[in-house]
Amino acid sequence: MARLRGISMFVAVILMIQTAFVIVMYSRNGTSSPQIDETPDKTRPDKVHILILSSWRSGSSFVGQLFGQHPDVFYLMEPAWHAWVAMYQNSANVLHMAVRDLIRSVFLCDMSVFDAYMHIKRNVSDLFQWAVSRALCSVPACDAFQRTEITNEMTCKTLCGKYPFERVEQACKTYSHVVLKEVRFFDLKVLYPLLRDPSLNLKIIHLIRDPRAVVRSREQTVKALRRDNGIVLNTNGTKVDDNKFEVMRQICRSHVQIYETATQKTPDFLKGRYMMVRFEDLVRDPTIEISAMYEFAQLKPTKKLESWLFNITHGQGPGKKREAFKTTSRDAVNVSQAWRNAVPFEKIQKIQEVCKGAMTMLGYHLVDSEMEQKDLSYEVVLPRRQYQFSWSSIKERKVK
C-alpha cells in the first residue's frame, strides 16, 4: 500500500508539472483563454506593425517595395523563409507556430530569433532577400545611403552585405513602422495571438491576385517554388512541381478563409486592422490604391516615392530572362493581363475549376471560351462596387 501511495503521489506530481507547463506554453502563445484582449487602442505602442499577407507570385514583392522604400519603414521580405528552409520536412500547418513566433520577434526588433536558423557569425547579407530592404541599405544598418534615398538592390548588395548582423536590430529600433511581407500563412486565426498582443500594433494588408495570372507567373519560376510546394502539400521534404494545381487549390482556399474570417462576424480585436487589396486594382490606379494603403498604415507619401512609383509602373518591360522575387520597372497593367494570351484555354478551365469559389467571392469573372479569354474588352475583374468588399477602416473611395 505504501508503494502504491508513493506511485500515486509521483503521478500526481508529474501531472501537476505537465499542467503548469501547458499553462505556460499556452500563455506564451496567447491562447490560454478564449477571451478577447480588449486593451484600449490608446495603450498600444506608438510603433506601427504591418503584415502584408499574400501568396507566391501575387505581386507581393512589388507591394512590399511600396512600403520598403518609405523613409519611415523598416521592411523585411519573408523572414519566415528561414524557418521553412530549416524545417522543410514539416507541413505548412505544423510550421505556422514557428513562423508566427519568428515574425512576432521581428516586429519587436528582437533579431535573436534568427539564432535558431543561422550560424553564429553572420552578416546582414545572411537574411533572405535582405538587399530589397532600403532600411538595410541605409544608415544605421549601412553607411552607403541616407534613409531618405530610394535604394537600388544591386548597389546595396555591393556596398552593404558585409555589415554585421547586429546592425539589423539596431536599425529596426529607429523606425516608426515595421513592415513584413509573408506568403506562408494559410489561416488568419493563427495570427490572433499577435492581434491580441498589447505589445504590438498590428495591421494586416491582405493582397490577392487573379489565380489565372498567378499560375502564369508560377510557371516562370517553377524551380524556385518546388520546395515550398512540398511543404504546402506535406510531402515530408520532397520537392514537387504543381502540375495538377493542388498548391493553387490550397492557396485559393486560404484566401477565402482569410477573407471570410476577417469580414464575416469580425472579432473585435480585428476591426479596423484588416484591409483587402487586389493586385489588379493596384496596377490600374496605383495613386488611389497606394494612398489608401498608406492611410491605413498611418504613413504619408513623399515626392521621391511618387516619382519612383510612376517609373516602376510605367517603365519598359524586362527582357526575356526573368528571375523570381524581382521588382522591375514595367507596364504593370499589361503584366496583370498577360495570362489571357499566354496560357492555353484548357489550362485556364482547370484553374477556374480549382479556384472557382475564391474567384467568385473576390470579384473575378470566369471565362467560358477561348474567345472570351483573348478578348481584352471582356472585363474579367469586377469593379469594386459590384461585390461586397470590406475595406475596413478605409473611407469610401471613388471608383473611376
N, C-alpha and C positions, 0 to 999 in steps of 0.2 A: 504493500500500500504506500509505504514511504517513497518507494521508487516511482510508482505511478504518479504520486503527488509531485515529485520532483520533475517528472517529464511534463506534467500539465503546466507547472509553473514556467518551465523552459519554453514551451509552445506559446504560452501567453505573452512572455517577454518578446519572443520573435514577432508575434502578431502586432504587438504594440510598436515595435521598431518599424515594421513594414507600413503600418498605418501612418506613422509620423512621416516616413519617407514619402509616401504617396501624397500626403497633405502638402509637404514642402514642394514637391515637384509640380503639383497642380497649381499651387500658389505662384510659382515661378512662371508658369505658362499662362497665367491669367484666367484659369478655368476652374478655380476652386469653388466658385459659386455661380449659379446661373443668373444672379442679379446683375443688372447693368450698372456700370460705374457712371453715375450721373454728376461727375465733377463739373462744376460750372466752367464755362469757357474762360472766364477771367483768371482762373488758376492755372491754365495751361501755359507751357513755356512760350517765350517770345519767338523762339526759333520755329520755323515752319518746315514740316516734313511732307514731301510729295512722293508718292509711289506711282510711277507710270506702269500700269498693269496691261500687258498685251500678250501677243503670241509671236512666234518667229515669222519674219518676213511680212510684217503688217505695217511697216513704216515707223516702228517704234524707235529706231536709231535716229531717224530724222526728227521725231518729236523730242527725243532726248537732247538733241543738239539745240533745239529751240530754247530749252531751259539751260543746258550746259554752257552756252555762250553768254548767258546773262551774268553781269558782274557781281550780283548778289547771291549766286547759286554755287554750291559745292555739289558737283554731279559725278555719279559713278554709273557706268553701264554694266548691268548684270553682275553684281558681285556674287550672286548665288551660283554662277558658273563654277566657282571654285569648289563648292560643296558637291555639285553634280559630278565633277571630274573625279573628286576624291572618293565618292561613294557610288560610282556608276552602276554597280551591280544591284542597287535597290530600285524600287519603283518611285514614280513621282509622288505618290501619296505618302510613302514612307519618308521621303526627303522633305516633305512640307515643313515639318517642325524644325529641322536643322536649318532650312532656308529662312524660315521666319525668325529664328533666334539670331541668325547672321545679320539680316538686314536691320533688326532692332538695334544691335550693337553699332552698326554703321551709322544709322540715323542719330545715335547718341555720340558719334565721333569716337567710339571705342574700337580702335582697329586691332586690338589684341585678339579679337575673334578670329583673325586670319592665322593665328598661331597653329590652329588645327589643320590648316590646309596648305601652308607654305613652309619652306625651310627657314631656319632661324635667321641666317644672314640674307637679307633681301633688300631690294631697291624698289623705288616707286614703280619701275617698269615690270615688276612681277605681278602687278594687278592686271586682270583681264581687261583688254582694250583701254588701258589707262590713258593713252595719248589723245582720246577723243574728249577727255575732260579738260576744259580750259583751266579749271581750278588746280589741276596737277601740272599745268604747263606755265603757271604764273606764280608770282610771289604770294605766300611764303613757301610754297611747295618747290618752285623752281624760279631761279633769278632771271630767266631769259625774257619773260614777258611781264608787263604790268597787268593787273587783274581786270582792267577796263578794256583790254585789247581783245579782238577776235583772233583766236589762235588757229594755227594750221597743224594738222596731225603729223605730217611728215617732218616738219621743222621741229615740232615738240619732241618727237622720237630721237632726233639727232642731238638736241640740246639738254633734254631733261631726264633721260632714262636712268642715269647713274646716281641720282639724288637718293639719299637714304629713305627707307620706308617710313621712318618716324615723321617725315615731313607731311605724310598723308593726314595723320591725325592732327598735327599742328595746323595745317591749312583748314581742315574741316571745322575746327573750333572758331575760325574767324569769320564764318559766313552766317547770314541770317536765314538762309534756306538750304536744306539738304534734299536733293532730288535723286532718286534711284529709279532706274528702269529695269523691270523684270519681266521675263516671259515664262517663268517657272512656277507660277501659281495657277491652280485649276479650280480652286474653291475659295470663294470670298470669306467663308466662315472661318477659315484658317487664320485670317487676319484680324478676327475680332479681338483677341487679346491686345494687339497693337493699337487698335482703335479705342479700346478702353483704357489704355495705359496713360496715366496722368503725366508721365514724363515725356510723352510725345504729343505733337500737334499734327496728327497725320491726316492727309487728304489723299484721295485716290482719283487718278485720271485713268479711265478705262478706254483704251484705244482698240478699235476694231477695224477690220478691212474686209471687203468683199472676198469670200473664200475662193472664188474663181481666180482672182488676182493673186491671192496668197499662194495657191497651188502653182501658178505660173512662175512666181518668184522662187518658190521652194525648189522647183525643178532646175533652176540655175545654180543652186547651191547644195546639191544632193550630198556630196561627201561631207560637207561641214555640219550636216544635220543628222548623220547616221547614228552617232552615239546618243544624242538626245532622243531620237526616235525610239531607240531601245529602252531607254528609261521610261518614256511615256507608255510603251507597250509592255513593260515589265518582262524583258527577255533575259534577265539575270546577267547583264553585261554584254550581251551580243549586240553588235551594231547592225542596224537593219535599214533598208530602204522602205519608203512609204508607198509601195506600188498600188496598194488597194485602198489608200486614203484612210487607213484606220487611225493614224495620228490626227488627221484633219477631223475625223469624227469626234475624237476626244476634245480637240480644240474648240469645235463648234459647240459641243455640249457645255464646255466650261464657260464660254461667252454667255450662253443662255443662263447658266446657273448664277454667274456673277451679276448679270443684268437684272434677273428676276429677284435675287436676294436683295439687291440694292434699291430696287424701285417698287417692289410689292411688299407691303407690310414692313416698311423700312424700320429697323431698330432705331431707337432714339439716338444712340451714340454714333450712327452713321448719317443722320440727317445733316444736310449742308456740307458733307465731306466726300461726296461722290459725284463724278462728272463723266459722262459718256462722250467720246469723240469718235466720229467716223473719219477715216483717212481721206475718203472721197470729198467730204465737206471741207476738210482742211486744205486740200490742194486746190480746190475750186475757188475758195475765198479765204486765203491764208490770213489776211489782215483781220477780218472779223473773228475768225476762229481762234487765232493766237491771242488776240486781245481778250477774248472770253477766258481762255486758259490762264492767262496772266492775272486777270481779275480774280479768278478762282484761287490762284496760288498766292495772291497778295503781292504781285510783282508789277513794276512799272517798266514799260519798254524804253529802250534808248534809241537814239538816232543811228548809232552804229549797227544795232540789231536790225532795225528796219531796213537799212541798206543791204545788210547781209542776207536777210530773208528774201528780198526781191531777187537777188542774184542766185540764191540756192533753188528758187522755184521757177526761174525763167531762163536759166543758163542753157548752154549747149549740152546735149546728151553725152553720156560716156561712150567710150569705144566699145568694141565687141567684147573685150575681156572684162569681166565683172568679178569683183571679189565680194565675199559675204561681209556683212556688217560695215559697209562703207556708205557714208552720206556724201553724195556728189551733186554738183550743180547740173540740173537737167530740167526739162519741161515736165513738171510733176503731174500735170493734168493728163498728158499723153501717156505717161508711165502708168497711171492708175487705170487706164482703159486698154492697155496693150494686150491683155489676155483675149480680147474679143477677136483679134486677128491671128493670134499666135497659138491658141490652144484648140485642138480638134473638138468638134461639137460632141462627139461620142464621150470624150473625157469630161466635157462640161456637164453633160447629162449625169454622169456618175457623181461628180462633185455636188451637184444640186440635189441628188438623191440622198447623199450622205449628210448634207448640211441644210436641208430644206427648212426645218423648223427654225434654226437660227437665222437664216436669211429672211424668212417671212417676218420674224419678230423684229429684226434690226433694220428693216427697210430696204431689202434688195430684191428687185424683180427677178423672177426666173425667166429664162428664155426657152421658148418651145420649139425653136427651129434654128438651123444654121443661118437662115436669112435674118432672123431677129438678132442673133448673136453679132453678125457682122454689120448690121445697120446701126451706125453710131448715132442716128437721130432717134433711135428707140431707147428711151431712158431706162436704165436698169437700177438706178439709185433714186429712191423716192425722196422728194423734198421733205424736209424735217416735219412740216405741219401735217403731213398725211399719215402719220402714225404716232403712237404715244411714246414719245421720247422724253425721259425725265432729265432735265438739265440741272437738277439740284438747286443750289442757291443762286445760280446764274440768272440774271434778269432776262426776260424775254427779249430775243433779238430779232431784228428784221431779216427776212429771208428774201434774197433777191430772186 
